[in-house]
Amino acid sequence: MRALLRTLAPFAVAAALLAAAFAFVFYSAALPASLAGIKVYGPYIVFALGAALATGFNRGRAVFALLALVIAYAAQQGWLQQGLNAFPSRVIYAGLTVFVPAFLALLAVLPERGALNRHGVVRLSVILALAAFTAWVVAAGQGEIADWAYRKHLDPAPFSAGRIPQLGLAVIALSVLAAMAAALITRSAVAAALAGAIIAFAIAAHVPTASVTFSVFTMAAELMVAIAVLQDTHRMAFRDELTGIPSRRALNEQLAALGNRYTIAMLDVDHFKKFNDTYGHDLGDQVLKMVAAHIARVGGGGKAFRYGGEEFTVLFQGTDADDAVPHLEALREDIESYRMALRGSDRRTRTKGAKRQRGGWRGRNAVSVTVSIGVAERNGRSGTPQVVIEAADRALYRAKDKGRNRLSR
C-alpha cells in the first residue's frame, strides 16, 4: 500500500496544480494591480527558478522540459494571442500542439542523462531542429504541410470541436499515455510530472488567444516539473536504489524521532559473499531485492531499511521485543522457504525443469538463502537508538555463531 501511495503521489501533485490553475484563472480578475505582472511574466520566472533547481541537481529531463514549455509560451505571446488567421500563426500553433507533447513524452520515456553533457546537447538539438522546421514551413510558405496538419479525419464531436488540430489531439493523447506508462514503470516523479505537464499544456493550447489561461497553465506545467525534481531528489537521498526500500539516511531520521518504546532488529543474509562468488553479482543483487521485498512486508508494524551491503534493519515503534519476535520469525521462515531460479542477466530464459510457484521457483536449478536476525529493545541499559542498534548487532553475531538462519536476542 505504501509503495502504491508513493507511486501515485506525483500524480496527486499534478492534479492539485491543475485544480489550482483552474481556480487562479477563475479568480485572476480579483488580483491586485501590483500582482498583474504575474499573468505575463510568471512563466518566465518559474522557468528561471525551475531550470536553476534542475541544473543544480543535474536533472536534464526537467531542464529541457521547462525550456520547451517556456518556448511555447513565448511563441503564444508573440504570434498566437492575436488570433490564428495569419499563416505563420496557424503553422506555429499546429507545431506547438504536435511537437511540445511529443517532446515531453520522449523525455518521460528516456532515462535521466543529466544536462551539461553530450546527451544534453542532443536534446537541445532536438528542440532547435523542431523550431527550425516550423520556421522553415513559415518562411517557405509550405501550405501543403499546414493543410495536412489541420486535416480532419473524424467529424463527430468531440473530435471536431476546439481549435487543436486532430493530429495534435492524437499526439497529445498518445503522449499522455506514454508518459504515464513510463512513470508507473520507472516510478519516476519527473515522468509523472511530464504527463501532467502535457495535460496542462493541452488545456492552455485549447484557448491559444486567451493569454491569462495560457500563462497560468504554463506555470502549472512548469511547477509540476520543478516539484518533481525535488521529489525525485528526495527519493534518491532516502531510498536505496537497488532494493527500493528506505536507506540508512532515512533510518537515521526515524531514529532521531523515536519515543521511549521501540524494538530494533538487524538482519544479515547468511554466506552472502560466498553466494556472490559462486553465482555472480547479478544474482547477488536479485537476492538482495528478494530479501528486501520480504522484509518490507514484515508484520507487526515494522519498517524496513537497508543498513548497508547485505545487512537490513527493521524498526518497530511502540512495540516490545516479545511482540516483534513472532513477526520476525515468520519473516525468517518465509525467506528460507523462498526459492530463486539460477538465472543471470538473461531474465527471459527459464531454467529447464524449473516451475514458478507460490514461494518462488521449484526445480533443479533453484536455490534459497537464509537470514540471521538480532533483536534488541529499548530498556534501562539501552537508552538510546544507537545503543539499541549495537545491542541488536551483537545479538545478530550470536545468531551467526550459533549456526545462522536463526533469531537471537
Buried (B, 14 or more C-beta within 10 A) or exposed (E): EEEEEBBBBBBEBBBBBBEBBBEBBEEBEEBEEEEEEBBEEBBBEBBEBBBEBBBEBBBBBBBBBBBBBBBBBBBBBEBBBEEBEEBBBBBBBBBBBBBBBBBBBBBBBBEBBBBEEEBBEEBBEBBEEBBEBBBEBBEEEBEEBBEEBBEEEEEEEEEEEBBBBBBBBBBBEBBBEBBBBBBBEBBBBBBBBBBBBBBBBBBBBBBBBBBBBBBBBBBBBBBBBBBBBBBBBEBEEBBBEEBBBBBBEBBEEBBEEBEEEBBBBBBBBBBBEEBBEEBBEEBBEBBBBBBBBBBBEBEBEBBBBBBEEBBBBBBBBEBBBEBBBEBBEEBBEBBEEBBBBBBEEEEEEBBEEBEEEEEBBBBEBBBBBBBBBBBBBBEEEBEEBEBBBBBBBBBBBBBBEEEBBBBBB
